[in-house]
């Protein structure tokens, strides 16, 4: 059973555009929602994370929007750059659980 | 200085063999993990382990076994390798404080190819 659903599977955006990746979850016990970025041949690395007590978190060009009632969260990449081309994973976990459930990943390609 | 390191980076082996992948973290974390990433990039947790508890994903075949000689190491041993075991295996670690979730740091991965 997929704990976290992610879409789209792939995304092509022009340089300077906005990239949006969406995730949804079912388990209301989840209270930590990170996004990971993975470049080819590398392991995933934490990009930004949010907890459900806030509806938005911004770090530079990256913003997480969180909708607790809808059990959805999304990653927005503003002014997308070719260097942002990577696979992005949303994830979720709950406090005290030694586990992190990943979405299926979105392969982002930013065209110069 | 590499935070989470795993060896080897590439492993090619024949069906039926037994192999191990080593993982070490120098972050002082108390929890380590093994994830499997298949050809579609899906990341699936296999095990999580801290000094108190081993949690096994029930879908993982018992041919896979984690072995932790100490808090900084979690090796993955695989018996009787099958073609379907071909994937990239990632080791990760985190520090789980009571009442908090923590960032997981990943190694660079081990690409296992079973022929």
gemmi code that builds the backbone of each chain (N, CA, C; Angstrom):
import gemmi

chains = {
    "A": [
        ("UNK", (0.848, -1.193, 0.000), (0.000, 0.000, 0.000), (0.884, 1.245, 0.000)),
        ("UNK", (0.622, 2.156, -0.938), (1.409, 3.362, -1.059), (0.935, 4.355, -0.016)),
        ("UNK", (1.804, 4.678, 0.932), (1.412, 5.577, 2.022), (1.332, 7.025, 1.573)),
        ("UNK", (2.178, 7.368, 0.595), (2.215, 8.734, 0.090), (2.124, 8.677, -1.428)),
        ("UNK", (1.156, 9.388, -1.980), (0.968, 9.397, -3.428), (1.508, 10.704, -3.988)),
        ("UNK", (2.240, 10.600, -5.087), (2.937, 11.762, -5.654), (2.626, 11.878, -7.125)),
        ("UNK", (2.475, 13.123, -7.577), (2.252, 13.388, -9.000), (2.806, 14.759, -9.361)),
        ("UNK", (3.198, 14.985, -10.617), (3.214, 14.011, -11.703), (4.442, 13.114, -11.620)),
        ("UNK", (4.501, 12.145, -12.454), (5.645, 11.243, -12.503), (6.840, 11.944, -13.133)),
        ("UNK", (6.555, 12.786, -14.125), (7.613, 13.567, -14.757), (7.078, 14.944, -15.094)),
        ("UNK", (8.004, 15.890, -15.181), (7.620, 17.285, -15.367), (8.713, 17.989, -16.165)),
        ("UNK", (8.308, 18.696, -17.190), (9.255, 19.473, -17.990), (8.839, 20.934, -17.896)),
        ("UNK", (9.771, 21.774, -17.501), (9.499, 23.177, -17.271), (10.572, 24.010, -17.974)),
        ("UNK", (10.183, 25.146, -18.492), (11.171, 26.042, -19.092), (11.904, 26.813, -17.995)),
        ("UNK", (13.120, 27.169, -18.283), (13.913, 27.974, -17.348), (13.145, 29.234, -16.979)),
        ("UNK", (13.115, 29.499, -15.683), (12.389, 30.665, -15.198), (10.953, 30.382, -14.817)),
        ("UNK", (10.452, 29.214, -15.178), (9.074, 28.867, -14.869), (8.910, 28.318, -13.455)),
        ("UNK", (7.680, 27.994, -13.126), (7.370, 27.450, -11.807), (7.121, 25.946, -11.923)),
        ("UNK", (7.795, 25.181, -11.096), (7.596, 23.725, -11.060), (6.728, 23.406, -9.838)),
        ("UNK", (5.708, 22.594, -10.053), (4.819, 22.236, -8.951), (4.667, 20.726, -8.893)),
        ("UNK", (4.923, 20.173, -7.733), (4.803, 18.730, -7.509), (3.859, 18.519, -6.326)),
        ("UNK", (2.943, 17.591, -6.488), (1.899, 17.398, -5.491), (2.000, 16.040, -4.803)),
        ("UNK", (1.639, 16.026, -3.523), (1.617, 14.769, -2.775), (0.368, 14.716, -1.892)),
        ("UNK", (-0.086, 13.494, -1.638), (-1.239, 13.282, -0.776), (-0.962, 12.099, 0.132)),
        ("UNK", (-1.534, 12.133, 1.318), (-1.327, 11.054, 2.271), (-2.658, 10.707, 2.936)),
        ("UNK", (-2.712, 9.543, 3.555), (-3.928, 9.106, 4.219), (-3.796, 9.067, 5.737)),
        ("UNK", (-2.611, 8.736, 6.218), (-2.412, 8.531, 7.644), (-2.364, 9.871, 8.384)),
        ("UNK", (-3.405, 10.162, 9.151), (-3.463, 11.449, 9.853), (-2.466, 11.543, 11.002)),
        ("UNK", (-1.807, 10.442, 11.310), (-0.778, 10.463, 12.354), (0.537, 11.043, 11.838)),
        ("UNK", (0.689, 11.162, 10.540), (1.912, 11.750, 9.987), (2.022, 13.199, 10.451)),
        ("UNK", (3.229, 13.582, 10.896), (3.400, 14.947, 11.361), (4.719, 15.567, 10.907)),
        ("UNK", (5.336, 14.965, 9.910), (6.588, 15.501, 9.375), (6.600, 15.186, 7.898)),
        ("UNK", (6.791, 16.243, 7.084), (6.669, 16.087, 5.641), (7.872, 16.730, 4.960)),
        ("UNK", (8.892, 15.922, 4.662), (10.081, 16.458, 3.984), (10.017, 16.238, 2.481)),
        ("UNK", (10.783, 17.025, 1.782), (11.021, 16.814, 0.357), (12.515, 16.522, 0.171)),
        ("UNK", (12.775, 15.507, -0.648), (14.147, 15.137, -0.947), (14.422, 15.350, -2.429)),
        ("UNK", (15.668, 15.708, -2.713), (16.124, 15.930, -4.083), (17.215, 14.893, -4.378)),
        ("UNK", (17.101, 14.254, -5.522), (18.088, 13.244, -5.879), (18.619, 13.493, -7.285)),
        ("UNK", (19.935, 13.665, -7.371), (20.601, 13.774, -8.666), (21.082, 12.390, -9.094)),
        ("UNK", (21.246, 12.187, -10.403), (21.676, 10.865, -10.900), (22.968, 10.400, -10.236)),
        ("UNK", (22.957, 9.152, -9.783), (24.147, 8.579, -9.171), (24.395, 9.001, -7.743)),
        ("UNK", (23.460, 9.744, -7.173), (23.614, 10.223, -5.795), (22.458, 9.750, -4.941)),
        ("UNK", (22.650, 9.821, -3.644), (21.559, 9.512, -2.745), (20.645, 10.717, -2.580)),
        ("UNK", (19.403, 10.494, -2.134), (18.499, 11.619, -1.875), (19.055, 12.525, -0.784)),
        ("UNK", (18.796, 13.811, -0.911), (19.229, 14.786, 0.086), (18.052, 15.668, 0.459)),
        ("UNK", (17.948, 15.965, 1.744), (16.828, 16.787, 2.221), (16.877, 18.178, 1.589)),
        ("UNK", (15.726, 18.600, 1.067), (15.614, 19.908, 0.441), (14.916, 20.892, 1.375)),
        ("UNK", (13.774, 20.494, 1.855), (12.964, 21.343, 2.724), (11.935, 20.456, 3.400)),
        ("UNK", (11.497, 20.844, 4.589), (10.521, 20.024, 5.313), (9.522, 20.928, 6.035)),
        ("UNK", (8.347, 20.366, 6.327), (7.308, 21.133, 7.001), (6.601, 20.260, 8.016)),
        ("UNK", (6.062, 20.884, 9.055), (5.208, 20.189, 10.021), (3.812, 20.770, 9.892)),
        ("UNK", (2.787, 20.028, 10.287), (1.412, 20.448, 10.011), (0.902, 21.647, 10.809)),
        ("UNK", (1.749, 22.224, 11.651), (1.288, 23.389, 12.395), (1.392, 24.672, 11.580)),
        ("UNK", (1.997, 24.589, 10.376), (2.060, 25.745, 9.488), (1.547, 25.340, 8.114)),
        ("UNK", (1.064, 26.304, 7.363), (0.492, 25.996, 6.047), (1.483, 26.228, 4.915)),
        ("UNK", (2.588, 26.901, 5.228), (3.561, 27.179, 4.171), (4.937, 27.374, 4.780)),
        ("UNK", (5.932, 26.913, 4.027), (7.315, 27.142, 4.441), (8.123, 27.447, 3.201)),
        ("UNK", (8.922, 28.519, 3.296), (9.696, 28.943, 2.144), (11.170, 28.991, 2.483)),
        ("UNK", (11.976, 28.445, 1.564), (13.422, 28.536, 1.702), (13.988, 28.849, 0.322)),
        ("UNK", (14.336, 30.102, 0.134), (14.848, 30.532, -1.162), (13.787, 30.383, -2.239)),
        ("UNK", (14.097, 29.655, -3.297), (13.145, 29.475, -4.394), (12.186, 28.320, -4.145)),
        ("UNK", (12.354, 27.609, -3.042), (11.561, 26.424, -2.762), (10.516, 26.714, -1.682)),
        ("UNK", (9.275, 26.340, -1.954), (8.181, 26.554, -1.016), (7.366, 25.280, -0.890)),
        ("UNK", (7.038, 24.927, 0.362), (6.086, 23.841, 0.596), (4.766, 24.480, 0.997)),
        ("UNK", (3.696, 24.038, 0.349), (2.351, 24.422, 0.762), (1.684, 23.200, 1.365)),
        ("UNK", (1.038, 23.371, 2.518), (0.472, 22.236, 3.245), (-0.995, 22.476, 3.543)),
        ("UNK", (-1.824, 21.512, 3.179), (-3.266, 21.594, 3.430), (-3.652, 20.406, 4.304)),
        ("UNK", (-3.771, 20.662, 5.607), (-4.005, 19.572, 6.551), (-5.358, 18.922, 6.344)),
        ("UNK", (-6.375, 19.727, 6.088), (-7.727, 19.176, 5.947), (-7.837, 18.281, 4.718)),
        ("UNK", (-7.132, 18.652, 3.662), (-7.157, 17.856, 2.432), (-6.110, 16.748, 2.439)),
        ("UNK", (-5.245, 16.767, 3.445), (-4.144, 15.805, 3.533), (-3.292, 15.831, 2.269)),
        ("UNK", (-2.921, 17.051, 1.895), (-2.111, 17.240, 0.694), (-1.001, 18.245, 0.983)),
        ("UNK", (0.091, 18.082, 0.293), (1.157, 19.073, 0.365), (1.871, 19.105, -0.977)),
        ("UNK", (2.463, 20.245, -1.268), (3.070, 20.407, -2.576), (4.377, 21.186, -2.468)),
        ("UNK", (5.210, 20.970, -3.460), (6.489, 21.674, -3.575), (6.401, 22.602, -4.776)),
        ("UNK", (6.734, 23.865, -4.546), (6.785, 24.839, -5.625), (8.237, 25.293, -5.778)),
        ("UNK", (8.729, 25.217, -6.998), (10.079, 25.715, -7.280), (9.914, 26.929, -8.183)),
        ("UNK", (10.216, 28.076, -7.641), (10.095, 29.323, -8.407), (11.354, 29.534, -9.233)),
        ("UNK", (11.185, 30.251, -10.361), (12.340, 30.586, -11.214), (13.202, 29.335, -11.434)),
        ("UNK", (12.582, 28.272, -11.911), (13.279, 26.994, -12.082), (14.510, 27.153, -12.974)),
        ("UNK", (15.569, 26.462, -12.588), (16.839, 26.522, -13.290), (17.252, 25.136, -13.788)),
        ("UNK", (18.050, 25.072, -14.847), (18.514, 23.760, -15.332), (19.182, 22.929, -14.232)),
        ("UNK", (19.837, 23.583, -13.310), (20.478, 22.876, -12.201), (19.502, 22.242, -11.230)),
        ("UNK", (18.211, 22.595, -11.355), (17.172, 21.977, -10.515), (16.726, 20.633, -11.086)),
        ("UNK", (17.164, 20.323, -12.299), (16.783, 19.058, -12.927), (17.265, 17.893, -12.067)),
        ("UNK", (16.317, 17.125, -11.579), (16.591, 16.048, -10.634), (15.294, 15.285, -10.404)),
        ("UNK", (15.372, 14.271, -9.576), (14.156, 13.580, -9.148), (13.806, 14.051, -7.745)),
        ("UNK", (12.561, 14.413, -7.546), (12.094, 14.938, -6.265), (11.141, 13.942, -5.621)),
        ("UNK", (11.364, 13.708, -4.346), (10.530, 12.793, -3.570), (9.888, 13.537, -2.408)),
        ("UNK", (8.587, 13.405, -2.275), (7.977, 13.823, -1.029), (8.014, 12.630, -0.082)),
        ("UNK", (7.862, 12.879, 1.187), (7.899, 11.815, 2.179), (7.067, 12.226, 3.388)),
        ("UNK", (6.789, 11.266, 4.230), (6.016, 11.544, 5.438), (6.408, 10.562, 6.531)),
        ("UNK", (6.356, 11.054, 7.743), (6.585, 10.162, 8.874), (5.812, 10.697, 10.079)),
        ("UNK", (5.800, 9.923, 11.126), (5.143, 10.371, 12.352), (6.132, 10.320, 13.503)),
        ("UNK", (5.954, 11.187, 14.416), (6.851, 11.280, 15.557), (6.970, 9.954, 16.274)),
        ("UNK", (8.199, 9.562, 16.548), (8.441, 8.338, 17.289), (8.550, 7.099, 16.429)),
        ("UNK", (8.234, 7.229, 15.151), (8.324, 6.063, 14.262), (9.630, 6.123, 13.486)),
        ("UNK", (10.394, 5.066, 13.538), (11.659, 5.022, 12.818), (11.421, 4.620, 11.373)),
        ("UNK", (10.692, 5.472, 10.671), (10.348, 5.142, 9.300), (10.026, 6.414, 8.542)),
        ("UNK", (10.319, 6.415, 7.282), (10.035, 7.551, 6.416), (9.437, 6.963, 5.145)),
        ("UNK", (8.189, 7.313, 4.870), (7.516, 6.780, 3.696), (7.682, 7.761, 2.542)),
        ("UNK", (8.182, 7.266, 1.425), (8.436, 8.121, 0.275), (7.328, 8.015, -0.760)),
        ("UNK", (7.104, 9.121, -1.457), (6.283, 9.098, -2.643), (7.054, 8.437, -3.778)),
        ("UNK", (6.422, 8.323, -4.921), (6.995, 7.581, -6.040), (7.996, 8.387, -6.863)),
        ("UNK", (8.145, 9.666, -6.547), (9.150, 10.475, -7.221), (8.631, 11.206, -8.438)),
        ("UNK", (9.201, 12.378, -8.684), (8.901, 13.171, -9.879), (10.208, 13.557, -10.529)),
        ("UNK", (10.337, 13.188, -11.784), (11.558, 13.552, -12.506), (11.337, 14.910, -13.162)),
        ("UNK", (12.056, 15.900, -12.670), (11.934, 17.267, -13.181), (13.052, 17.553, -14.169)),
        ("UNK", (12.671, 18.069, -15.326), (13.643, 18.529, -16.316), (13.362, 19.998, -16.597)),
        ("UNK", (14.360, 20.831, -16.390), (14.228, 22.250, -16.676), (14.999, 22.550, -17.956)),
        ("UNK", (14.268, 23.026, -18.943), (14.853, 23.273, -20.260), (15.426, 24.692, -20.314)),
        ("UNK", (16.679, 24.839, -20.762), (17.290, 26.175, -20.826), (16.536, 27.124, -21.762)),
    ],
    "B": [
        ("UNK", (34.585, 15.034, 4.332), (34.272, 13.868, 5.180), (32.857, 13.369, 4.840)),
        ("UNK", (32.783, 12.112, 4.436), (31.500, 11.548, 4.057), (30.700, 11.209, 5.302)),
        ("UNK", (29.424, 11.635, 5.342), (28.602, 11.403, 6.512), (28.127, 9.956, 6.570)),
        ("UNK", (27.584, 9.485, 5.444), (27.126, 8.101, 5.345), (27.832, 7.496, 4.135)),
        ("UNK", (28.618, 6.490, 4.374), (29.362, 5.880, 3.276), (29.001, 4.409, 3.167)),
        ("UNK", (28.887, 3.964, 1.935), (28.576, 2.562, 1.714), (29.507, 2.003, 0.659)),
        ("UNK", (29.826, 0.756, 0.812), (30.706, 0.067, -0.133), (30.182, -1.337, -0.393)),
        ("UNK", (30.327, -1.817, -1.625), (30.895, -1.091, -2.761), (29.864, -0.173, -3.416)),
        ("UNK", (30.296, 0.632, -4.365), (29.379, 1.481, -5.105), (28.697, 0.666, -6.200)),
        ("UNK", (29.414, -0.282, -6.763), (28.855, -1.161, -7.782), (29.145, -2.607, -7.389)),
        ("UNK", (28.158, -3.469, -7.644), (28.322, -4.880, -7.321), (27.619, -5.701, -8.388)),
        ("UNK", (28.390, -6.498, -9.105), (27.830, -7.381, -10.118), (28.121, -8.806, -9.676)),
        ("UNK", (27.082, -9.626, -9.637), (27.256, -10.974, -9.122), (26.285, -11.929, -9.789)),
        ("UNK", (26.554, -13.198, -9.654), (25.708, -14.194, -10.286), (24.565, -14.614, -9.359)),
        ("UNK", (23.529, -15.073, -9.974), (22.386, -15.619, -9.221), (22.859, -16.716, -8.281)),
        ("UNK", (22.265, -16.740, -7.120), (22.575, -17.777, -6.146), (23.693, -17.431, -5.181)),
        ("UNK", (24.463, -16.389, -5.530), (25.562, -15.996, -4.638), (25.037, -15.289, -3.397)),
        ("UNK", (25.914, -15.199, -2.397), (25.646, -14.420, -1.188), (26.567, -13.200, -1.206)),
        ("UNK", (26.014, -12.039, -0.903), (26.833, -10.825, -0.908), (26.455, -9.924, 0.265)),
        ("UNK", (27.387, -9.036, 0.588), (27.138, -8.058, 1.646), (27.466, -6.660, 1.151)),
        ("UNK", (26.705, -5.701, 1.647), (26.963, -4.285, 1.405), (27.207, -3.650, 2.766)),
        ("UNK", (28.277, -2.861, 2.844), (28.623, -2.267, 4.126), (28.190, -0.815, 4.188)),
        ("UNK", (27.835, -0.379, 5.373), (27.443, 1.012, 5.576), (27.987, 1.508, 6.897)),
        ("UNK", (28.513, 2.725, 6.837), (29.055, 3.357, 8.043), (28.603, 4.804, 8.076)),
        ("UNK", (28.250, 5.291, 9.258), (27.911, 6.709, 9.405), (28.747, 7.305, 10.527)),
        ("UNK", (29.217, 8.536, 10.267), (30.069, 9.212, 11.255), (29.354, 10.422, 11.855)),
        ("UNK", (28.030, 10.379, 11.836), (27.220, 11.491, 12.338), (26.807, 11.312, 13.793)),
        ("UNK", (27.113, 10.172, 14.353), (26.692, 9.906, 15.729), (25.217, 9.617, 15.862)),
        ("UNK", (24.575, 9.291, 14.752), (23.140, 9.011, 14.780), (22.839, 7.675, 15.456)),
        ("UNK", (21.609, 7.573, 15.957), (21.255, 6.339, 16.667), (20.404, 5.396, 15.828)),
        ("UNK", (20.017, 5.825, 14.649), (19.150, 4.987, 13.819), (19.704, 4.912, 12.404)),
        ("UNK", (19.693, 3.711, 11.854), (20.163, 3.508, 10.478), (19.118, 2.714, 9.712)),
        ("UNK", (19.166, 2.851, 8.412), (18.146, 2.275, 7.540), (18.781, 1.675, 6.281)),
        ("UNK", (18.025, 0.773, 5.682), (18.312, 0.356, 4.323), (17.069, 0.568, 3.477)),
        ("UNK", (17.298, 1.212, 2.334), (16.234, 1.436, 1.362), (16.626, 0.756, 0.059)),
        ("UNK", (15.619, 0.321, -0.672), (15.826, -0.237, -2.012), (15.169, 0.694, -3.015)),
        ("UNK", (15.923, 1.058, -4.044), (15.363, 1.889, -5.120), (15.357, 1.074, -6.402)),
        ("UNK", (14.176, 0.835, -6.929), (14.064, -0.006, -8.119), (14.275, 0.827, -9.381)),
        ("UNK", (14.095, 0.181, -10.511), (14.378, 0.834, -11.795), (13.446, 2.009, -12.070)),
        ("UNK", (12.305, 2.035, -11.413), (11.363, 3.147, -11.577), (11.605, 4.241, -10.543)),
        ("UNK", (12.683, 4.140, -9.816), (13.099, 5.150, -8.847), (12.307, 5.097, -7.539)),
        ("UNK", (11.437, 4.110, -7.392), (10.658, 4.038, -6.176), (11.544, 3.642, -4.999)),
        ("UNK", (11.487, 4.433, -3.911), (12.275, 4.177, -2.713), (11.431, 3.429, -1.693)),
        ("UNK", (11.900, 2.261, -1.327), (11.127, 1.439, -0.395), (11.987, 1.061, 0.806)),
        ("UNK", (11.473, 1.333, 1.986), (12.273, 1.007, 3.168), (12.296, -0.505, 3.377)),
        ("UNK", (13.479, -0.983, 3.721), (13.646, -2.409, 3.983), (13.753, -2.662, 5.485)),
        ("UNK", (14.612, -1.895, 6.126), (14.844, -2.067, 7.559), (15.116, -0.709, 8.190)),
        ("UNK", (14.743, -0.611, 9.460), (15.260, 0.475, 10.271), (15.768, -0.155, 11.554)),
        ("UNK", (16.846, 0.400, 12.073), (17.479, -0.240, 13.230), (18.104, 0.809, 14.123)),
        ("UNK", (17.789, 0.733, 15.421), (18.548, 1.512, 16.387), (18.972, 0.571, 17.500)),
        ("UNK", (19.545, 1.138, 18.524), (20.131, 0.268, 19.536), (19.081, -0.447, 20.366)),
        ("UNK", (17.838, -0.187, 20.036), (16.773, -0.838, 20.792), (15.940, -1.791, 19.941)),
        ("UNK", (15.815, -1.457, 18.693), (14.798, -2.158, 17.930), (15.150, -2.312, 16.460)),
        ("UNK", (14.881, -3.491, 15.937), (14.990, -3.725, 14.504), (13.583, -3.824, 13.955)),
        ("UNK", (13.291, -2.987, 12.990), (11.982, -3.026, 12.362), (12.168, -3.517, 10.948)),
        ("UNK", (11.472, -4.574, 10.633), (11.621, -5.190, 9.328), (10.356, -4.950, 8.525)),
        ("UNK", (10.537, -4.477, 7.316), (9.402, -4.374, 6.418), (8.994, -5.795, 6.059)),
        ("UNK", (7.762, -6.121, 6.348), (7.311, -7.510, 6.210), (7.358, -8.013, 4.774)),
        ("UNK", (7.468, -7.101, 3.819), (7.522, -7.548, 2.433), (8.937, -7.923, 1.998)),
        ("UNK", (9.926, -7.684, 2.847), (11.306, -7.999, 2.488), (11.555, -9.496, 2.681)),
        ("UNK", (12.052, -10.174, 1.667), (12.343, -11.609, 1.803), (13.367, -11.857, 2.897)),
        ("UNK", (13.251, -13.009, 3.550), (14.172, -13.291, 4.652), (15.577, -13.629, 4.165)),
        ("UNK", (15.790, -13.582, 2.856), (17.144, -13.697, 2.316), (17.969, -12.448, 2.634)),
        ("UNK", (17.261, -11.389, 2.971), (17.926, -10.132, 3.311), (18.007, -10.027, 4.830)),
        ("UNK", (19.188, -9.713, 5.325), (19.333, -9.570, 6.774), (20.300, -8.439, 7.098)),
        ("UNK", (19.906, -7.545, 7.987), (20.804, -6.480, 8.432), (21.676, -6.992, 9.568)),
        ("UNK", (22.902, -6.496, 9.586), (23.798, -6.884, 10.672), (24.501, -5.627, 11.167)),
        ("UNK", (24.390, -5.377, 12.456), (24.948, -4.160, 13.026), (26.002, -4.498, 14.068)),
        ("UNK", (27.286, -4.401, 13.707), (28.337, -4.691, 14.684), (28.436, -3.625, 15.774)),
        ("UNK", (28.043, -2.401, 15.428), (28.026, -1.316, 16.410), (27.105, -0.215, 15.896)),
        ("UNK", (26.969, 0.822, 16.701), (25.983, 1.862, 16.415), (26.265, 2.593, 15.099)),
        ("UNK", (27.519, 2.618, 14.657), (27.886, 3.381, 13.463), (27.823, 2.555, 12.187)),
        ("UNK", (27.524, 1.286, 12.282), (27.537, 0.411, 11.111), (26.248, -0.387, 11.018)),
        ("UNK", (25.748, -0.493, 9.792), (24.627, -1.393, 9.520), (24.867, -1.993, 8.146)),
        ("UNK", (25.280, -3.233, 8.138), (25.564, -3.922, 6.885), (24.337, -4.691, 6.425)),
        ("UNK", (24.273, -4.909, 5.129), (23.149, -5.652, 4.552), (23.693, -6.918, 3.920)),
        ("UNK", (23.213, -8.042, 4.374), (23.649, -9.330, 3.830), (22.502, -9.934, 3.037)),
        ("UNK", (22.832, -10.421, 1.856), (21.809, -10.986, 0.986), (22.226, -12.401, 0.602)),
        ("UNK", (21.368, -13.347, 0.893), (21.627, -14.746, 0.534), (20.915, -15.112, -0.766)),
        ("UNK", (21.493, -16.056, -1.466), (20.846, -16.642, -2.655), (20.262, -15.571, -3.574)),
        ("UNK", (21.120, -14.716, -4.073), (20.677, -13.582, -4.883), (19.859, -14.012, -6.082)),
        ("UNK", (18.818, -13.212, -6.357), (17.927, -13.448, -7.487), (17.996, -12.257, -8.435)),
        ("UNK", (17.560, -12.504, -9.698), (17.578, -11.431, -10.685), (16.802, -10.207, -10.206)),
        ("UNK", (15.690, -10.453, -9.529), (14.834, -9.362, -9.067), (15.438, -8.530, -7.950)),
        ("UNK", (16.562, -8.964, -7.433), (17.238, -8.185, -6.391), (18.046, -7.039, -6.997)),
        ("UNK", (18.196, -7.032, -8.306), (18.942, -5.961, -8.969), (18.250, -4.625, -8.700)),
        ("UNK", (18.988, -3.702, -8.134), (18.438, -2.399, -7.749), (19.582, -1.573, -7.174)),
        ("UNK", (19.242, -0.351, -6.784), (20.198, 0.467, -6.031), (19.783, 0.431, -4.563)),
        ("UNK", (20.702, 0.111, -3.709), (20.429, 0.016, -2.274), (21.071, 1.199, -1.569)),
        ("UNK", (20.259, 1.891, -0.786), (20.740, 3.060, -0.057), (20.715, 2.804, 1.436)),
        ("UNK", (21.805, 3.181, 2.054), (21.871, 3.217, 3.495), (21.577, 4.652, 3.933)),
        ("UNK", (20.954, 4.814, 5.072), (20.664, 6.151, 5.598), (20.752, 6.125, 7.109)),
        ("UNK", (20.875, 7.312, 7.685), (20.881, 7.387, 9.143), (20.156, 8.647, 9.589)),
        ("UNK", (19.703, 8.628, 10.815), (19.069, 9.808, 11.407), (19.180, 9.718, 12.917)),
        ("UNK", (18.888, 10.828, 13.573), (18.889, 10.875, 15.029), (17.459, 11.085, 15.478)),
        ("UNK", (16.896, 10.089, 16.108), (15.509, 10.173, 16.506), (15.412, 10.558, 17.968)),
        ("UNK", (15.152, 11.838, 18.183), (14.947, 12.304, 19.545), (13.491, 12.072, 19.918)),
        ("UNK", (13.229, 11.889, 21.176), (11.857, 11.666, 21.611), (10.992, 12.858, 21.218)),
        ("UNK", (9.878, 12.601, 20.587), (8.952, 13.671, 20.240), (9.323, 14.439, 18.993)),
        ("UNK", (10.264, 13.930, 18.217), (10.646, 14.675, 17.014), (10.937, 13.722, 15.872)),
        ("UNK", (10.746, 14.192, 14.684), (11.201, 13.460, 13.501), (12.459, 14.140, 13.005)),
        ("UNK", (13.320, 13.397, 12.400), (14.621, 13.949, 12.065), (14.983, 13.693, 10.615)),
        ("UNK", (15.872, 14.531, 10.105), (16.349, 14.395, 8.736), (17.107, 13.096, 8.572)),
        ("UNK", (16.852, 12.420, 7.487), (17.592, 11.209, 7.150), (18.690, 11.570, 6.159)),
        ("UNK", (19.914, 11.142, 6.448), (21.051, 11.362, 5.572), (21.332, 10.069, 4.818)),
        ("UNK", (21.446, 10.190, 3.506), (21.622, 9.007, 2.675), (23.057, 8.854, 2.203)),
        ("UNK", (23.454, 7.611, 2.010), (24.703, 7.314, 1.353), (24.545, 7.467, -0.156)),
        ("UNK", (25.625, 7.196, -0.877), (25.612, 7.401, -2.326), (24.973, 6.236, -3.070)),
        ("UNK", (24.687, 5.151, -2.376), (24.016, 4.024, -3.014), (24.972, 2.946, -3.500)),
        ("UNK", (24.458, 1.748, -3.561), (25.177, 0.606, -4.135), (24.309, 0.025, -5.234)),
        ("UNK", (24.826, 0.063, -6.445), (24.071, -0.493, -7.575), (24.399, -1.971, -7.672)),
        ("UNK", (23.409, -2.800, -7.343), (23.574, -4.254, -7.396), (22.968, -4.779, -8.686)),
        ("UNK", (23.761, -5.526, -9.424), (23.280, -6.161, -10.644), (23.493, -7.662, -10.513)),
        ("UNK", (22.399, -8.386, -10.616), (22.473, -9.853, -10.522), (22.309, -10.418, -11.930)),
        ("UNK", (23.277, -11.218, -12.340), (23.250, -11.760, -13.714), (23.116, -13.293, -13.693)),
    ],
}
model = gemmi.Model(1)
for chain_id, residues in chains.items():
    chain = gemmi.Chain(chain_id)
    for i, (resn, *xyz) in enumerate(residues, 1):
        res = gemmi.Residue()
        res.name, res.seqid = resn, gemmi.SeqId(i, " ")
        for name, pos in zip(("N", "CA", "C"), xyz):
            atom = gemmi.Atom()
            atom.name, atom.element = name, gemmi.Element(name[0])
            atom.pos, atom.b_iso = gemmi.Position(*pos), 0.0
            res.add_atom(atom)
        chain.add_residue(res)
    model.add_chain(chain)
structure = gemmi.Structure()
structure.add_model(model)
structure.setup_entities()
